[in-house]
Amino acid sequence: MKKVLQIIAWVLAAAAVVGVLVVNARRLESSSAKVSVSRSGKPVIKIGVVTPMSADMGCDMKELADVMQVRANELNKNSDNRYEYQLIFEDSRYEPKQSHLAAMKLMTVDKVDALMSVGSLSARVIMPLAKRYRIPQLSLAYDTEADGAWNFVYFLNDDDEAQLAFRAMQALGMKSYATIMIRDAGGTRIVEAFDRSCKGFGIKNKGTFYFNADDLKDYRAHLLRARELSPDIYFAGGTWTQLEVLFRQAKEMGINSPWTSVETFDGFSNMKIVAGCWLAGCKEFTPEIFGKFKELGVNARLQYSMYCYDMPKIMIDACESTQAKGNKPTGAEIAESLKRMNKVETILGTVEQTDKGFFAAKPVLLYYDDSGKGREVSLKELKKIKGIK
């Protein structure tokens, strides 16, 4: 009899533990309990933002957080909104561990309803957390960080960038390139995209040389090996701090062949070092966009700011479009609403979503003049600049 009672006690204890686990797993998704209400009487939706604000990336990254905040403030003025939106920022320092801690704090302490993040490194760390805690994430990151369920991305497609770069190389009569690239997941993705595309343009990658992600000082060994291959152009990728050192060392070594990259050079401290370079990447500021940022009181310098400006709008549009059954939408309802957004209007134009949750902006060709200022050019204009008929 005593043994039977012990077994019953064990069963009851196990059931209690399972009950606690189930309650804790669902607590974050519940929208009916303790709903914050704004002064206007509208339920408050909290959006956690994990972004590098103190990272040493060669420039002041806090600009990206400022742009998101002023955009949210602007959108909150819409009296037709069903909800009011609060952004809660955490510094990722662009480190995996800090990104994890930041996301956990936002989800478990601040009880955010949705997440936004900046950078593939952070997005990759947060991906499984978003799924586990059933909180949707919208990231400025590579498309590999999107799954179309809980994780969504708004940025450029690396295959689109590669194909535009090769169209430019082809127009300039180039037949080969050599790659010097950071050894991380993002760098590998870009190299793979270029390797997939080059054969279709009759252009050969003569060699790829990787440097470590924590290497910030010396790339001369990689430059020597790449120079021996005599490529028509060098293709490089890394952080702005790394690329600025790499380009300076190349000039010191007398390597005068052209350089290209993807995304943007606009985080360099000395922009003259990229004079004469071109790349396939982020759209340049137009006078209209620059004026818009000035109106909002943001002295924007980074082209990434345009993507960060759009991110709150995409997330808020999704929240407003939910068919919430409670006082405010659950994470699952916000995620479903994000899935239904086939097209979104952004500061960069109309952007379509792929079936994997990737809002793909279109890359443009940028040419950097003698002062290091970048401007958008067509293939025809690039050929003319380079003296090719």
C-alpha positions as CSV (number, residue, x, y, z in Angstrom):
1,M,0.0,0.0,0.0
2,K,2.8,2.4,0.9
3,K,4.5,1.7,-2.5
4,V,1.2,2.5,-4.3
5,L,0.9,5.8,-2.5
6,Q,4.4,6.7,-3.4
7,I,3.7,6.0,-7.1
8,I,0.5,8.1,-6.9
9,A,2.5,10.9,-5.3
10,W,5.2,10.8,-8.1
11,V,2.5,10.9,-10.8
12,L,0.8,13.9,-9.2
13,A,4.1,15.7,-8.8
14,A,5.0,15.0,-12.5
15,A,1.6,16.3,-13.6
16,A,2.2,19.5,-11.6
17,V,5.5,20.0,-13.2
18,V,4.1,19.5,-16.7
19,G,1.3,21.9,-15.9
20,V,3.8,24.6,-14.9
21,L,5.8,24.1,-18.0
22,V,2.8,24.4,-20.2
23,V,1.6,27.5,-18.5
24,N,5.0,29.1,-18.7
25,A,5.3,28.2,-22.4
26,R,2.0,29.9,-23.2
27,R,2.3,32.8,-20.9
28,L,4.3,34.9,-23.4
29,E,1.7,34.4,-26.1
30,S,-1.3,35.4,-23.9
31,S,-2.6,38.8,-24.9
32,S,-5.5,39.0,-22.6
33,A,-3.6,39.2,-19.3
34,K,-2.2,42.5,-18.1
35,V,-2.6,44.5,-21.3
36,S,-0.8,47.9,-21.1
37,V,-3.1,50.8,-22.1
38,S,-1.9,54.1,-23.4
39,R,-3.2,57.5,-22.3
40,S,-5.4,57.5,-25.4
41,G,-7.0,54.3,-24.2
42,K,-5.5,52.1,-26.9
43,P,-3.7,48.8,-26.0
44,V,0.1,49.2,-26.2
45,I,2.1,46.8,-28.4
46,K,5.7,46.5,-27.3
47,I,8.3,45.9,-30.0
48,G,11.7,44.9,-28.8
49,V,14.7,46.0,-30.9
50,V,18.1,44.3,-30.8
51,T,20.6,46.6,-32.6
52,P,24.3,47.5,-32.3
53,M,24.5,50.8,-30.6
54,S,28.0,50.6,-29.1
55,A,29.7,48.2,-31.6
56,D,33.1,49.2,-33.0
57,M,32.1,49.2,-36.7
58,G,33.9,52.4,-37.7
59,C,30.9,54.7,-37.3
60,D,28.1,55.6,-34.9
61,M,25.5,52.8,-35.2
62,K,23.1,54.4,-32.8
63,E,21.8,56.3,-35.8
64,L,19.8,53.1,-36.8
65,A,18.0,53.1,-33.4
66,D,17.2,56.8,-33.7
67,V,15.7,56.3,-37.2
68,M,13.5,53.5,-35.9
69,Q,12.3,55.5,-33.0
70,V,11.4,58.6,-34.9
71,R,9.5,56.5,-37.5
72,A,7.5,54.8,-34.7
73,N,6.7,58.2,-33.2
74,E,5.5,59.4,-36.6
75,L,3.3,56.3,-37.1
76,N,1.9,56.6,-33.6
77,K,0.3,59.9,-34.6
78,N,-2.1,58.1,-36.9
79,S,-5.5,58.4,-35.0
80,D,-6.9,55.5,-37.0
81,N,-4.4,53.0,-35.4
82,R,-6.1,50.4,-33.3
83,Y,-3.0,50.2,-31.1
84,E,-0.2,52.4,-29.7
85,Y,3.4,51.2,-30.2
86,Q,6.4,51.3,-27.9
87,L,9.9,50.4,-29.0
88,I,12.2,49.0,-26.4
89,F,15.9,49.0,-27.4
90,E,18.7,46.7,-26.3
91,D,22.3,46.9,-27.5
92,S,23.6,43.8,-29.2
93,R,27.2,45.2,-29.5
94,Y,27.0,43.0,-32.6
95,E,28.1,40.0,-30.5
96,P,26.3,36.6,-30.4
97,K,26.2,36.3,-26.6
98,Q,25.0,39.9,-26.1
99,S,22.4,39.5,-28.8
100,H,21.1,36.4,-27.0
101,L,21.0,38.1,-23.7
102,A,19.3,41.2,-25.2
103,A,16.6,39.1,-26.9
104,M,15.9,37.0,-23.7
105,K,15.6,40.2,-21.6
106,L,13.1,41.7,-24.1
107,M,11.0,38.5,-24.2
108,T,11.0,37.4,-20.6
109,V,11.4,40.7,-18.7
110,D,9.8,43.3,-20.9
111,K,7.3,40.9,-22.3
112,V,7.5,42.3,-25.8
113,D,4.9,41.3,-28.4
114,A,7.3,41.3,-31.4
115,L,11.0,41.7,-32.1
116,M,13.1,43.6,-34.6
117,S,16.9,43.1,-35.0
118,V,19.7,44.6,-37.1
119,G,22.4,42.4,-38.6
120,S,22.6,38.8,-39.6
121,L,24.7,37.8,-36.6
122,S,21.9,38.9,-34.2
123,A,19.1,37.6,-36.4
124,R,20.7,34.2,-36.5
125,V,21.0,34.0,-32.7
126,I,17.4,35.1,-32.2
127,M,15.8,32.8,-34.8
128,P,15.4,29.8,-32.6
129,L,14.3,32.0,-29.6
130,A,11.6,33.7,-31.7
131,K,10.3,30.2,-32.6
132,R,10.5,28.9,-29.1
133,Y,8.8,31.8,-27.5
134,R,6.3,32.3,-30.4
135,I,7.3,36.0,-30.9
136,P,7.8,37.1,-34.5
137,Q,11.1,38.7,-35.5
138,L,11.7,41.1,-38.4
139,S,15.4,41.6,-39.2
140,L,17.7,43.6,-41.4
141,A,19.7,40.6,-42.4
142,Y,20.5,38.1,-45.1
143,D,17.6,36.0,-46.5
144,T,18.9,32.9,-44.8
145,E,17.7,34.3,-41.5
146,A,14.1,34.1,-42.7
147,D,11.8,31.1,-42.4
148,G,8.4,32.5,-43.3
149,A,7.0,31.3,-39.9
150,W,8.4,33.3,-37.0
151,N,11.4,35.0,-38.7
152,F,11.1,37.6,-41.4
153,V,13.8,39.7,-43.2
154,Y,13.8,43.0,-45.0
155,F,17.0,43.6,-47.0
156,L,18.8,42.9,-50.3
157,N,19.0,39.5,-51.9
158,D,22.6,38.4,-52.3
159,D,21.9,36.6,-55.6
160,D,20.4,39.8,-57.0
161,E,23.5,41.7,-55.9
162,A,25.8,39.1,-57.5
163,Q,24.0,39.2,-60.8
164,L,24.0,43.0,-60.9
165,A,27.8,43.0,-60.1
166,F,28.5,40.6,-62.9
167,R,26.4,42.6,-65.4
168,A,28.6,45.5,-64.5
169,M,31.8,43.5,-64.9
170,Q,30.6,42.2,-68.2
171,A,29.8,45.7,-69.4
172,L,33.4,46.8,-68.4
173,G,34.9,43.9,-70.3
174,M,36.2,42.1,-67.2
175,K,36.8,38.3,-67.3
176,S,38.1,37.5,-63.9
177,Y,38.1,38.5,-60.2
178,A,39.7,37.4,-56.9
179,T,37.9,37.4,-53.6
180,I,39.1,38.5,-50.2
181,M,36.4,37.8,-47.7
182,I,35.6,37.7,-44.0
183,R,35.2,34.2,-42.7
184,D,31.7,34.1,-41.2
185,A,28.3,32.9,-42.2
186,G,27.5,36.2,-44.1
187,G,30.8,36.2,-46.0
188,T,30.3,32.5,-47.0
189,R,26.8,33.3,-48.2
190,I,28.0,36.1,-50.4
191,V,30.9,34.0,-51.9
192,E,28.5,31.2,-52.7
193,A,26.1,33.6,-54.4
194,F,28.9,35.0,-56.6
195,D,30.1,31.5,-57.4
196,R,26.6,30.5,-58.5
197,S,26.3,33.5,-60.8
198,C,29.8,34.0,-62.3
199,K,29.6,31.1,-64.8
200,G,26.5,32.4,-66.5
201,F,28.4,35.6,-67.3
202,G,31.6,33.9,-68.5
203,I,33.6,35.4,-65.6
204,K,36.0,33.4,-63.5
205,N,36.7,33.6,-59.8
206,K,40.5,33.0,-59.7
207,G,40.6,32.4,-56.0
208,T,39.0,33.1,-52.6
209,F,41.0,34.1,-49.6
210,Y,39.3,34.3,-46.2
211,F,40.4,36.3,-43.1
212,N,39.1,35.7,-39.6
213,A,36.3,37.8,-38.3
214,D,38.4,39.1,-35.4
215,D,41.3,40.1,-37.7
216,L,41.3,43.9,-37.7
217,K,44.9,44.8,-38.6
218,D,46.8,43.0,-41.3
219,Y,45.6,41.6,-44.7
220,R,48.8,41.9,-46.7
221,A,49.4,38.1,-46.9
222,H,45.9,37.8,-48.5
223,L,46.6,40.7,-50.8
224,L,49.9,39.2,-52.0
225,R,48.3,35.9,-52.9
226,A,45.4,37.6,-54.7
227,R,47.8,39.8,-56.6
228,E,49.7,36.8,-58.0
229,L,46.5,35.7,-59.7
230,S,46.3,39.0,-61.8
231,P,42.5,39.4,-61.6
232,D,40.7,42.1,-63.6
233,I,39.0,43.3,-60.3
234,Y,39.2,42.5,-56.6
235,F,36.0,41.6,-54.7
236,A,36.1,42.2,-51.0
237,G,33.7,41.8,-48.0
238,G,33.9,42.4,-44.3
239,T,33.1,45.1,-41.7
240,W,33.7,48.7,-42.7
241,T,36.6,48.8,-40.3
242,Q,38.2,45.8,-41.9
243,L,37.6,46.9,-45.5
244,E,39.1,50.4,-44.8
245,V,42.3,48.8,-43.5
246,L,42.3,46.3,-46.4
247,F,41.9,49.0,-49.1
248,R,44.6,51.2,-47.5
249,Q,47.1,48.4,-47.4
250,A,46.3,47.5,-51.0
251,K,47.1,51.1,-52.0
252,E,50.4,51.0,-50.0
253,M,51.3,47.8,-51.8
254,G,50.7,49.4,-55.2
255,I,47.6,47.3,-56.0
256,N,45.8,49.6,-58.4
257,S,43.3,47.2,-60.0
258,P,39.7,48.2,-59.3
259,W,37.8,47.0,-56.2
260,T,34.2,46.2,-55.7
261,S,32.0,44.9,-52.9
262,V,28.3,44.6,-52.0
263,E,25.9,46.7,-49.9
264,T,27.7,49.9,-49.1
265,F,31.0,51.7,-48.2
266,D,29.3,54.5,-46.3
267,G,30.6,53.5,-42.8
268,F,34.2,54.3,-43.8
269,S,35.9,57.1,-41.8
270,N,37.9,58.2,-44.9
271,M,35.6,57.9,-47.9
272,K,38.3,59.0,-50.3
273,I,39.9,55.6,-50.0
274,V,37.1,54.2,-52.1
275,A,37.3,56.8,-54.9
276,G,36.8,55.2,-58.3
277,C,35.2,52.0,-56.8
278,W,31.8,50.8,-57.6
279,L,29.5,48.1,-56.1
280,A,26.1,46.5,-56.3
281,G,24.2,47.3,-53.1
282,C,22.0,49.7,-51.1
283,K,20.2,52.5,-52.8
284,E,21.8,55.8,-52.2
285,F,20.1,58.7,-50.4
286,T,18.0,60.8,-52.8
287,P,17.4,64.5,-52.0
288,E,13.8,63.6,-51.1
289,I,14.8,60.8,-48.7
290,F,17.6,63.0,-47.2
291,G,15.1,65.8,-46.8
292,K,12.6,63.5,-45.1
293,F,15.2,62.4,-42.5
294,K,16.1,66.1,-41.9
295,E,12.4,66.8,-41.2
296,L,12.4,64.1,-38.6
297,G,15.5,65.6,-36.9
298,V,17.8,62.7,-37.9
299,N,21.2,63.5,-39.4
300,A,21.3,60.2,-41.3
301,R,24.6,59.1,-42.8
302,L,24.3,55.3,-43.2
303,Q,22.3,53.8,-46.1
304,Y,21.1,51.1,-43.7
305,S,19.1,53.8,-42.1
306,M,16.6,53.7,-45.0
307,Y,15.9,50.0,-44.3
308,C,15.6,50.7,-40.5
309,Y,13.2,53.5,-41.3
310,D,10.9,51.0,-43.0
311,M,11.1,48.2,-40.4
312,P,8.7,49.8,-37.9
313,K,6.2,50.5,-40.7
314,I,6.3,46.8,-41.8
315,M,5.8,45.5,-38.3
316,I,3.1,48.1,-37.4
317,D,1.2,47.5,-40.6
318,A,1.2,43.8,-39.7
319,C,-0.1,44.4,-36.2
320,E,-2.8,46.8,-37.5
321,S,-3.9,44.1,-40.0
322,T,-4.3,41.3,-37.5
323,Q,-7.7,39.8,-36.7
324,A,-7.0,39.9,-33.0
325,K,-9.6,38.2,-30.8
326,G,-8.3,39.7,-27.6
327,N,-7.3,43.2,-26.5
328,K,-4.2,43.0,-28.7
329,P,-2.8,40.4,-31.1
330,T,-0.8,37.4,-30.0
331,G,2.6,36.7,-31.4
332,A,1.0,34.0,-33.6
333,E,-1.5,36.5,-35.0
334,I,1.2,39.0,-35.8
335,A,3.3,36.3,-37.5
336,E,0.3,35.3,-39.6
337,S,-0.3,38.9,-40.6
338,L,3.3,39.3,-41.7
339,K,2.9,36.2,-43.9
340,R,-0.1,37.7,-45.6
341,M,1.9,40.8,-46.7
342,N,2.7,40.0,-50.3
343,K,3.8,43.6,-51.1
344,V,4.8,46.5,-48.9
345,E,5.3,50.2,-49.8
346,T,8.6,51.4,-48.5
347,I,10.8,54.5,-48.7
348,L,12.7,52.5,-51.4
349,G,9.6,51.7,-53.4
350,T,7.4,48.6,-53.6
351,V,8.9,45.5,-52.1
352,E,7.6,42.0,-52.6
353,Q,7.8,39.2,-50.0
354,T,9.0,35.7,-51.0
355,D,7.4,32.5,-49.7
356,K,10.2,32.3,-47.1
357,G,9.3,35.5,-45.4
358,F,12.0,37.7,-47.2
359,F,11.0,41.2,-48.1
360,A,13.5,41.7,-51.0
361,A,14.6,45.2,-51.9
362,K,16.3,45.7,-55.2
363,P,20.1,46.4,-55.4
364,V,21.4,49.4,-57.4
365,L,24.9,50.2,-58.9
366,L,26.8,52.8,-56.9
367,Y,29.9,54.6,-58.1
368,Y,32.1,56.5,-55.8
369,D,33.7,59.7,-57.3
370,D,37.1,61.3,-56.5
371,S,35.8,62.7,-53.2
372,G,34.5,59.3,-52.2
373,K,30.8,60.3,-52.5
374,G,28.6,57.6,-53.8
375,R,25.8,58.0,-56.4
376,E,23.5,55.7,-58.2
377,V,24.5,55.0,-61.8
378,S,23.2,52.9,-64.7
379,L,25.4,50.4,-66.6
380,K,25.6,52.9,-69.4
381,E,26.8,55.6,-67.1
382,L,29.3,53.3,-65.4
383,K,30.8,52.4,-68.8
384,K,31.1,56.1,-69.7
385,I,32.8,56.9,-66.4
386,K,35.3,54.2,-67.0
387,G,35.9,55.3,-70.6
388,I,34.4,52.2,-72.3
389,K,32.4,52.7,-75.4
